[in-house]
Amino acid sequence: MLGIEFSPPKSLKLKAGWRNVERVKKGIFAQLIVMGLMREHRLLTQVSAHGVDIVKFLPPLVVGEEEIDYALEALDHVISEAHRFPEGSGAWPRGW
């Protein structure tokens, strides 16, 4: 198992977006990352607990370099989309 903990970003613009998202519900940022990984890349991940910004990856016992690269590229893509907040990125689905 691998866990990635997210913390507030350093840039003022991203920090403001983080605060707005966390104001809705503590720990929702990690949930949005998990949803983006599933919706866009079909990667099944999990938020570690209620109200925390930790995403768990549970890879199979036998995993190749190709699968690891795919997961890292997918995570990078979803985080990049989150950086586009609030301009309407794919990581932030409409209609919530």
N, C-alpha and C positions, 0 to 999 in steps of 0.2 A: 504494500500500500504506500502511496505517496500523497502527501498533503501539501497544498499551496495556500499560504495565508496571504490575503490581500490587506493592505493598509492604505490609509488616505494618501493620495498622490502629493507630490511636491509642488507642481505648478498651480498657480492661483485659480485658473479656469477649471482645471480638472478637480481641484479640491472643492470648488463651489458645487460642481456637478455631483461629486461624491456625497457631500453633505445633504444635497437635495434628495438624492436617492435614499440615503440612510435615514433621512427624516420620515420618509414614507413607511419604512419598516426596517429595523436594525437587522443587518445580515442579508438584505435583499440583493446587494451587489453580487455576492457569490451565487445566488440563485439565478441571476440574469446571465452570468458566465456559464453555468451549467446548462441553462436552456439554450443558449447560443451554440454550445458544443453539440448538443443533441440535435437541434433543428438544422443547423448548417453542415455538420460534419458527421452526424450519426455516432457520436462518442457518448457512451453512457458514463457519466460521472455523478458525484453526489456531494451535496453540502454536508459538512461534517456534523453540524448540530444547529439547533434553532438559535438564530440571532448572532451567528458568528460568520466571518467572511473567510472560511476555509473550504477549499474544494478538494475532495478526495478522488484520486485515481486508483482504481483497483485492476491493474493489468492481469492478463492470464499468467499462469506459471511459466509458460513458454512463450516468449515474445521476441520478435526479431527487431533488428535495427530499423527496418523499413516501417514497422508499426509504431515504433517510438518516435521516429521522425515525423510521421503523419500526425500523431497526437500533439507533438510540440508545435508543429506548423498550425494546426487547428487552434490550439490555445493562443498562439501569437496572433492569429487572425481575429479571434473573438475579442481579445484584449485591445487590439488596434481599433476594432469597431466601437468598443466602449469608449475609447479616447475621443471619438467623434461626437460624443454627447455634448450638447443636446440637439445637434443638427439632424436628428432622425436616422441614426445608424441602425443596422440590422440587429445589433445586440439589444436594442431597446424597442421591443415590439409595441406597436400602437394598440389602443383599445384596452388598456389595463384598467 
